[in-house]
Amino acid sequence: MFASLYKANLSAPTANSNKKNKLGKSIVKYWQLYVLILPAVTTVFIFHYIPIYGVQIAFRNYSPVQGFFGSEWVGLNHFIRFFTYTDFWKIMRNTLVISLYSLATFPLPVILALMINEVSNKSYKRYVQMISYAPHFVSTVVICSMIILFTQYDGGLFNNIRLALGMEKIDIITNPKYLPSIYVWSGVWQNIGWETIIYLAALSNLSPELIEAAKIDGAGRMRTIINISYPSIRPIILVMLILSTGRVLSVGFEKIFLLQNSLNLDTSRVISTYVYEVGILGGQFSYSSAIGLFDNIINIIIIIFVNKISKKLTSTSLW
């Protein structure tokens, strides 16, 4: 037994050295490719890794005058303050409702991609793609302005249609219960076409022989989609779903802030808008940093958990 352990200890450094030698040879052989990715790696390192140094603000009473190390260390005080805040559960509830509502629409781009892939007329197919992609390039500010104009109580398009149909007008944008639906479905309209690109790219690599063989065997269009088209993109769907679950607490600030008003705060006040209130408007940098760090930690835990489940059940994972 001792002899085998001794041999194992000898072989471990050898294996590590072999890996280093292979990496060195690879860099020398394909140095042009490494040079090409160098700007991207440098950019990510500068703008994503170096700023991690500032995470310590969440554990200090940070003052720009005193700097990082001159500011008082307070440990978890800011986290405790957030957890004991009177509106903590309301903010968490609003964030989760909008996030999970948005996550529930995840299959829609997949369905649209499968439908577009079945279109045989190339001109019509390009037309549908162009129409569905176009809203993605419209500014969020413009989208929110359109929503507010269309849902106005007096003169809004939505209420004018209701009056024409003999129904009463309703005040939508100021009613808290309508805000999650407005946020989510306007997002679906804006991004559904853009999100189909990756699925259409995967479907374009599908072998035509498989489709022809299915038709010869008598499979209809729906059976072909279920047994051939969908399985071919299922790994990509799972990867995109894992990435989406990693943003559960990250409701985008810009859109929710533009749709927010004093009458719909019961459902529009989420983590990102609260961070803006206390951080930018209130100047409480440490407190807002602690909230942001809490948000990121929860997202990381969720994505690790979902990735582990996906790997165990389907053998598809991010790592």
Number of C-alpha atoms within 10 A of each C-alpha: 6 7 8 9 10 10 11 12 11 11 12 11 11 12 11 11 12 12 12 12 12 12 12 11 12 12 14 11 11 10 11 11 10 14 11 10 10 12 11 11 11 12 11 12 12 11 10 10 11 10 10 9 9 10 15 18 23 25 20 24 21 22 17 9 8 11 11 18 12 13 16 15 16 14 13 12 16 20 20 11 14 16 13 11 12 10 12 14 12 16 22 14 16 20 24 18 17 24 21 16 17 20 16 11 15 18 12 15 21 23 14 19 22 20 13 17 17 14 13 9 8 9 10 12 15 13 11 14 18 13 10 19 20 14 20 18 10 11 11 16 13 10 18 20 13 11 20 17 16 18 21 19 18 14 11 16 15 18 21 19 13 13 12 9 9 9 11 11 17 15 13 20 22 20 15 17 14 14 21 20 13 18 19 19 15 16 18 19 15 21 18 24 23 18 21 21 16 17 22 20 13 15 18 12 10 15 12 10 9 13 17 13 12 17 14 10 9 11 15 11 12 11 13 18 18 12 12 17 22 17 12 18 20 16 15 16 19 18 15 16 18 23 17 16 21 21 20 24 24 19 19 15 15 13 15 21 16 14 19 19 16 9 12 18 16 17 21 24 21 27 26 22 19 16 21 16 14 17 17 12 10 11 13 17 19 23 24 26 23 25 23 17 16 16 17 17 11 14 20 16 12 19 20 17 14 18 23 17 15 18 14 11 9 11 11 19 19 14 7
